[in-house]
């Protein structure tokens, strides 16, 4: 490797049981700004989100409890996780001790995070808790890492380790950026099912959906279109997600009428999304019956990912799917926020029951997921242009008709007028 690429930096790790995939280092040091991504995609909605960021803690404080954060699983090729805080040697030494006070061997960590990443447990890891000052960088920008709750890799060829948070391709990270830019309050669950741009199999996707359901997510974002349905596992877990009320948001393929079928879109798992330009014209000739909505997916800002070769903007149905997943998450967040009641003294306050395999195996919907898909569809229908399937992000909460371009947006009023918040 060194002889062949003397002028290029690589990131390699020596492991006793295998090797980690090498990544060519692109020396881009500016961290992604999720607020800026939202502003570049839809300025009006970005102003609403800015106001909402200030309103949410006040609403929760007055109610004496927090809303259950919308949980979004992203099934893609993993993310490249860069935390915003500068390296702190003292914090690093403290972080090397786990809860039992035992130092982890062969571990590495992201600077500023109170936790470690162990290659021997590379397939799954819960994100360590972040301090408030770790959720933003030095300029006050919200970091992607602060939204990530857990992750797991389903890629292992026996000789290499492909951790979910060390992606060598920017696609998954950029999709995560779009989701969190649309709903900065969501919790992200990352499932890696490919080494890079290619390699997604029905088996990996099926196991990723099963894992996401075990985490009791609200939404599963799949910016992928498989041409092979595989055996019965993928269809089984897609059906299980529908049974549990979990919304799968997936893509149509980008091959036009040449390829009439792709999965999981073929099974109509929740929301099937196609890409269009800013005027609502489809980017590919696709039968209207094969998708539910179309969202702008042409030259959409996703920002450059530090340290890997990437483009500032993207085009395709995968982009539209990520936006739809984030938008659906925002709808659920606003709906729950509007109905947050003041906690009575002595009442229990929690985030719901912890995930359990029993709830997954039992029939019926997850208690929290009852009616979620219909709720999201009702709000998305209000964002459609002229009885078409074209969704305009600026129509969220009727902000396009109730505010003038350039005006500040009062999130409290939007929640009252569009989501029925009483006080």
C-alpha positions as CSV (number, residue, x, y, z in Angstrom):
1,X,0.0,0.0,0.0
2,X,2.7,2.5,0.9
3,X,4.8,1.7,-2.2
4,X,1.8,2.2,-4.5
5,X,0.4,5.3,-2.9
6,X,3.4,7.2,-1.4
7,X,1.6,10.5,-1.8
8,X,-1.7,9.5,-0.2
9,X,-2.5,9.1,3.4
10,X,-4.3,6.0,4.6
11,X,-5.9,5.1,7.9
12,X,-4.9,1.6,8.9
13,X,-5.3,-0.3,12.2
14,X,-3.5,-3.5,13.2
15,X,-5.8,-6.0,14.8
16,X,-5.0,-9.5,16.1
17,X,-8.0,-11.1,14.3
18,X,-8.2,-9.2,11.0
19,X,-7.9,-5.8,9.4
20,X,-10.0,-2.7,9.1
21,X,-10.9,-1.4,5.7
22,X,-8.4,1.2,4.5
23,X,-9.8,4.7,3.8
24,X,-8.1,7.3,1.7
25,X,-8.0,10.5,3.8
26,X,-9.4,13.6,2.2
27,X,-8.0,16.4,4.4
28,X,-11.2,18.4,4.8
29,X,-11.5,19.6,8.3
30,X,-14.7,21.6,8.4
31,X,-17.4,19.8,10.2
32,X,-20.9,19.5,8.7
33,X,-23.4,22.2,9.8
34,X,-26.9,20.6,10.0
35,X,-28.5,24.0,10.4
36,X,-26.8,25.3,7.2
37,X,-27.9,22.2,5.3
38,X,-31.5,22.8,6.3
39,X,-31.2,26.5,5.3
40,X,-29.8,25.6,1.9
41,X,-32.5,23.0,1.2
42,X,-35.5,25.0,2.4
43,X,-34.9,28.4,4.0
44,X,-38.5,28.8,5.4
45,X,-38.5,25.4,7.1
46,X,-35.1,26.1,8.5
47,X,-36.4,29.2,10.2
48,X,-39.2,27.2,11.7
49,X,-36.6,24.7,13.0
50,X,-34.5,27.4,14.5
51,X,-37.5,28.7,16.4
52,X,-38.5,25.2,17.4
53,X,-35.0,24.5,18.9
54,X,-35.6,27.3,21.3
55,X,-39.2,26.3,22.0
56,X,-38.8,22.6,22.7
57,X,-36.8,22.9,26.0
58,X,-39.3,25.5,27.3
59,X,-42.2,23.3,26.4
60,X,-40.7,20.3,28.1
61,X,-39.7,22.4,31.2
62,X,-43.2,23.7,31.6
63,X,-44.6,20.2,31.2
64,X,-42.1,18.7,33.7
65,X,-41.3,15.9,31.2
66,X,-39.8,15.3,27.8
67,X,-41.4,14.0,24.7
68,X,-40.4,10.6,23.4
69,X,-37.9,11.4,20.7
70,X,-38.7,10.1,17.3
71,X,-36.4,7.2,16.6
72,X,-35.2,6.8,13.0
73,X,-33.2,3.8,11.8
74,X,-31.0,4.5,8.7
75,X,-30.1,1.4,6.7
76,X,-27.2,2.3,4.5
77,X,-23.4,1.9,4.3
78,X,-22.7,3.3,7.7
79,X,-21.5,6.7,8.7
80,X,-18.2,8.4,9.3
81,X,-18.5,9.8,12.8
82,X,-16.5,12.9,13.6
83,X,-17.2,14.5,17.0
84,X,-16.9,18.3,17.2
85,X,-14.9,18.7,20.5
86,X,-11.2,19.1,20.5
87,X,-9.1,16.4,22.0
88,X,-8.9,16.4,25.8
89,X,-6.3,14.1,27.2
90,X,-7.7,14.1,30.7
91,X,-11.2,13.3,29.4
92,X,-9.7,10.6,27.2
93,X,-8.1,8.9,30.2
94,X,-11.4,9.0,32.1
95,X,-13.2,7.7,29.1
96,X,-11.0,4.6,29.0
97,X,-12.7,3.2,32.1
98,X,-16.1,1.6,31.6
99,X,-18.9,1.7,34.1
100,X,-17.3,-1.2,36.1
101,X,-14.0,0.7,36.3
102,X,-12.2,-1.8,33.9
103,X,-10.0,-0.4,31.2
104,X,-10.9,-1.6,27.7
105,X,-8.1,-3.0,25.7
106,X,-7.6,-2.3,22.0
107,X,-10.0,0.6,22.0
108,X,-10.2,3.9,20.2
109,X,-12.4,6.8,20.8
110,X,-13.7,9.9,19.1
111,X,-12.2,13.0,20.8
112,X,-14.4,14.6,23.4
113,X,-16.8,11.6,23.8
114,X,-17.2,10.0,27.1
115,X,-16.9,6.4,25.9
116,X,-14.8,4.1,23.8
117,X,-15.1,2.1,20.7
118,X,-13.8,-1.4,20.9
119,X,-13.0,-3.3,17.8
120,X,-13.9,-6.6,19.4
121,X,-17.4,-5.2,19.7
122,X,-17.4,-3.5,16.3
123,X,-20.7,-4.8,15.2
124,X,-22.8,-3.0,17.8
125,X,-22.3,-0.2,20.2
126,X,-24.5,2.2,22.1
127,X,-23.4,5.8,21.8
128,X,-22.0,7.2,25.0
129,X,-23.8,10.1,26.5
130,X,-22.8,13.6,25.5
131,X,-22.5,16.7,27.6
132,X,-24.4,19.7,26.4
133,X,-21.2,21.3,25.1
134,X,-20.4,18.3,23.1
135,X,-23.6,18.5,21.1
136,X,-22.3,21.6,19.3
137,X,-18.9,22.6,17.9
138,X,-17.0,25.8,18.8
139,X,-19.3,27.9,16.5
140,X,-22.5,26.5,18.0
141,X,-23.4,24.2,15.2
142,X,-25.3,21.0,16.1
143,X,-23.3,17.8,15.4
144,X,-24.6,14.7,13.8
145,X,-23.0,12.6,16.5
146,X,-25.3,14.1,19.1
147,X,-28.3,12.5,17.4
148,X,-26.9,9.0,17.2
149,X,-28.2,6.6,19.8
150,X,-26.8,3.3,18.6
151,X,-25.4,1.5,15.6
152,X,-24.6,-1.9,14.3
153,X,-22.7,-3.3,11.3
154,X,-24.0,-6.3,9.4
155,X,-21.0,-6.5,7.1
156,X,-18.3,-9.0,8.0
157,X,-16.4,-11.0,5.3
158,X,-14.4,-12.9,7.9
159,X,-11.1,-11.1,7.2
160,X,-12.1,-7.5,7.6
161,X,-14.1,-5.5,10.1
162,X,-16.5,-2.9,8.8
163,X,-17.6,-0.8,11.8
164,X,-20.8,1.1,11.4
165,X,-19.2,4.4,12.4
166,X,-16.1,4.2,10.1
167,X,-17.6,4.3,6.6
168,X,-15.3,4.6,3.7
169,X,-18.1,6.0,1.4
170,X,-20.0,9.3,2.2
171,X,-23.5,8.2,1.2
172,X,-24.8,6.9,4.5
173,X,-23.4,9.9,6.4
174,X,-24.9,12.4,3.9
175,X,-28.3,10.6,4.2
176,X,-28.0,10.9,8.0
177,X,-27.2,14.6,7.6
178,X,-30.4,15.1,5.6
179,X,-32.6,13.2,8.1
180,X,-31.2,15.2,11.1
181,X,-31.3,18.5,9.2
182,X,-35.1,18.0,8.7
183,X,-35.6,16.8,12.3
184,X,-32.8,17.9,14.6
185,X,-34.6,16.3,17.6
186,X,-34.7,12.8,16.3
187,X,-32.7,9.9,17.6
188,X,-30.7,8.0,15.0
189,X,-30.0,4.3,14.8
190,X,-27.4,3.4,12.2
191,X,-27.3,0.0,10.5
192,X,-24.5,-0.7,8.1
193,X,-25.3,-3.1,5.3
194,X,-22.6,-2.4,2.7
195,X,-18.9,-2.1,2.5
196,X,-19.1,1.0,0.3
197,X,-21.3,2.1,-2.6
198,X,-22.2,-1.5,-3.4
199,X,-22.7,-4.8,-1.7
200,X,-26.2,-4.5,-0.1
201,X,-27.9,-7.9,0.0
202,X,-31.4,-8.8,1.0
203,X,-30.1,-10.9,3.9
204,X,-28.2,-7.9,5.4
205,X,-31.2,-5.6,4.9
206,X,-33.5,-8.1,6.6
207,X,-31.3,-8.5,9.6
208,X,-31.0,-4.7,9.8
209,X,-34.8,-4.3,9.8
210,X,-35.0,-6.9,12.6
211,X,-32.4,-5.0,14.6
212,X,-34.2,-1.7,14.1
213,X,-37.5,-3.2,15.3
214,X,-35.8,-4.6,18.4
215,X,-34.8,-0.9,19.1
216,X,-38.4,0.1,18.7
217,X,-37.9,2.8,16.1
218,X,-40.6,4.8,14.6
219,X,-39.2,5.1,11.1
220,X,-36.8,3.1,9.0
221,X,-35.1,5.0,6.3
222,X,-33.9,2.9,3.4
223,X,-32.4,5.0,0.6
224,X,-31.8,1.8,-1.4
225,X,-33.5,-0.1,-4.2
226,X,-32.7,-3.8,-4.4
227,X,-33.2,-5.6,-7.6
228,X,-33.1,-9.0,-5.9
229,X,-35.8,-9.9,-3.3
230,X,-33.7,-12.7,-1.9
231,X,-35.3,-15.5,0.0
232,X,-38.3,-14.9,2.3
233,X,-36.4,-13.1,5.1
234,X,-36.5,-9.6,3.7
235,X,-40.2,-9.8,2.9
236,X,-40.9,-11.2,6.3
237,X,-39.2,-8.4,8.2
238,X,-40.8,-5.8,6.0
239,X,-44.2,-7.3,6.8
240,X,-43.3,-7.4,10.5
241,X,-42.5,-3.7,10.4
242,X,-45.8,-2.9,8.9
243,X,-47.5,-5.1,11.4
244,X,-45.8,-3.2,14.2
245,X,-46.8,0.2,12.8
246,X,-43.2,1.2,12.0
247,X,-42.9,3.4,8.9
248,X,-40.5,2.2,6.3
249,X,-39.5,5.0,4.0
250,X,-37.8,3.6,0.9
251,X,-36.7,4.6,-2.6
252,X,-37.8,3.8,-6.1
253,X,-34.9,2.8,-8.3
254,X,-33.2,5.4,-10.6
255,X,-33.3,3.3,-13.7
256,X,-36.7,4.4,-15.1
257,X,-39.1,2.0,-16.8
258,X,-36.2,-0.3,-17.8
259,X,-36.4,-1.9,-14.4
260,X,-40.1,-2.1,-13.3
261,X,-39.5,-3.7,-9.9
262,X,-37.3,-3.0,-6.9
263,X,-37.4,-4.0,-3.2
264,X,-38.6,-3.2,-0.6
265,X,-40.7,-0.6,-2.6
266,X,-42.5,-3.4,-4.4
267,X,-44.2,-4.5,-1.1
268,X,-45.5,-1.0,-0.3
269,X,-43.9,-1.0,3.2
270,X,-45.0,2.5,4.2
271,X,-43.8,5.4,2.1
272,X,-42.3,4.9,-1.4
273,X,-40.4,8.0,-2.6
274,X,-39.3,9.1,-6.0
275,X,-37.1,12.0,-6.9
276,X,-38.1,15.1,-8.9
277,X,-36.6,18.5,-9.7
278,X,-37.6,21.8,-8.0
279,X,-40.7,22.0,-10.3
280,X,-42.0,18.6,-9.5
281,X,-40.9,16.9,-12.7
282,X,-39.7,13.3,-12.1
283,X,-36.0,12.7,-12.7
284,X,-36.8,9.2,-14.1
285,X,-39.9,7.9,-16.0
286,X,-41.6,5.9,-13.4
287,X,-45.2,4.7,-13.3
288,X,-47.1,6.8,-10.8
289,X,-48.6,3.8,-9.2
290,X,-45.1,2.7,-8.0
291,X,-44.6,5.5,-5.6
292,X,-46.5,7.5,-3.0
293,X,-44.8,10.9,-3.2
294,X,-42.1,12.7,-5.1
295,X,-39.7,15.2,-3.4
296,X,-36.9,17.3,-4.8
297,X,-33.9,15.1,-5.3
298,X,-31.8,17.1,-7.7
299,X,-28.7,19.0,-6.6
300,X,-29.7,18.8,-2.9
301,X,-27.2,20.2,-0.4
302,X,-25.8,17.4,1.8
303,X,-22.4,19.0,2.6
304,X,-19.0,17.6,2.1
305,X,-18.0,14.8,4.6
306,X,-14.7,15.4,6.3
307,X,-11.8,13.0,5.4
308,X,-13.5,11.2,2.6
309,X,-14.0,12.1,-1.1
310,X,-17.6,13.5,-1.4
311,X,-19.7,16.1,-3.2
312,X,-21.4,19.1,-1.7
313,X,-24.8,18.2,-3.3
314,X,-26.5,15.0,-4.4
315,X,-29.1,13.8,-6.9
316,X,-31.3,10.8,-6.8
317,X,-34.2,9.0,-5.2
318,X,-32.1,8.2,-2.2
319,X,-31.8,11.9,-1.4
320,X,-35.6,12.3,-1.6
321,X,-36.1,9.3,0.6
322,X,-33.8,10.7,3.3
323,X,-35.7,14.0,3.2
324,X,-39.0,12.2,3.4
325,X,-37.8,10.2,6.4
326,X,-36.6,13.3,8.2
327,X,-39.8,15.2,7.3
328,X,-41.9,12.3,8.7
329,X,-39.9,12.3,11.8
330,X,-40.5,16.1,12.2
331,X,-44.2,15.5,11.8
332,X,-44.3,13.0,14.6
333,X,-42.1,15.2,16.8
334,X,-44.4,18.2,16.4
335,X,-47.5,16.1,16.9
336,X,-46.1,14.7,20.2
337,X,-44.9,18.1,21.3
338,X,-48.3,19.7,20.7
339,X,-49.9,17.1,23.0
340,X,-47.3,17.1,25.7
341,X,-49.2,17.4,29.0
342,X,-48.1,18.8,32.3
343,X,-46.9,16.0,34.6
344,X,-48.9,15.7,37.7
345,X,-46.9,15.6,41.0
346,X,-45.8,12.1,41.7
347,X,-46.6,10.8,38.2
348,X,-44.0,8.7,36.4
349,X,-42.1,10.4,33.7
350,X,-40.3,8.3,31.2
351,X,-39.5,7.5,27.6
352,X,-41.7,4.5,27.4
353,X,-41.0,0.8,28.0
354,X,-37.5,-0.4,27.2
355,X,-37.2,-2.5,24.0
356,X,-38.0,-6.1,24.5
357,X,-38.0,-9.1,22.2
358,X,-41.4,-10.1,23.7
359,X,-43.0,-7.0,22.2
360,X,-41.5,-7.7,18.8
361,X,-42.7,-11.3,18.8
362,X,-46.2,-10.6,20.1
363,X,-49.0,-9.7,17.5
364,X,-50.2,-6.2,16.9
365,X,-48.6,-2.8,16.8
366,X,-46.1,-1.3,19.1
367,X,-48.2,0.8,21.6
368,X,-46.4,4.0,20.6
369,X,-46.8,3.3,16.8
370,X,-50.6,3.0,16.6
371,X,-51.8,5.3,13.7
372,X,-48.4,6.8,13.0
373,X,-48.4,6.0,9.2
374,X,-51.9,7.5,8.7
375,X,-50.9,10.5,10.8
376,X,-47.8,11.2,8.7
377,X,-49.8,10.7,5.4
378,X,-52.4,13.1,6.5
379,X,-49.8,15.9,7.1
380,X,-47.9,15.0,4.0
381,X,-51.1,15.3,1.9
382,X,-51.3,18.9,3.1
383,X,-47.9,19.6,1.6
384,X,-48.8,18.2,-1.9
385,X,-48.9,20.7,-4.8
386,X,-52.2,20.9,-6.7
387,X,-53.4,17.4,-6.1
388,X,-50.2,15.9,-7.4
389,X,-47.8,13.7,-5.6
390,X,-45.2,16.5,-5.4
391,X,-44.4,17.5,-1.8
392,X,-42.9,21.0,-1.2
393,X,-41.0,21.3,2.0
394,X,-42.0,24.9,2.3
395,X,-45.6,23.9,2.8
396,X,-44.9,22.2,6.2
397,X,-47.3,23.5,8.7
398,X,-48.7,26.0,6.1
399,X,-45.7,28.2,6.7
400,X,-45.7,29.1,3.0
401,X,-49.1,30.7,3.2
402,X,-49.0,32.2,6.7
403,X,-45.6,33.9,6.5
404,X,-43.8,36.0,4.0
405,X,-40.4,35.1,2.5
406,X,-37.7,36.5,4.8
407,X,-40.0,36.7,7.9
408,X,-39.1,35.0,11.1
409,X,-41.4,32.1,12.0
410,X,-43.0,31.5,15.4
411,X,-42.9,27.7,16.0
412,X,-45.4,28.1,18.8
413,X,-48.0,29.5,16.4
414,X,-47.4,26.8,13.8
415,X,-47.9,24.1,16.5
416,X,-51.1,25.8,17.6
417,X,-52.5,26.3,14.1
418,X,-51.4,23.2,12.3
419,X,-50.9,20.6,15.1
420,X,-53.6,21.6,17.5
421,X,-51.5,22.6,20.5
422,X,-53.7,24.2,23.1
423,X,-51.3,26.1,25.2
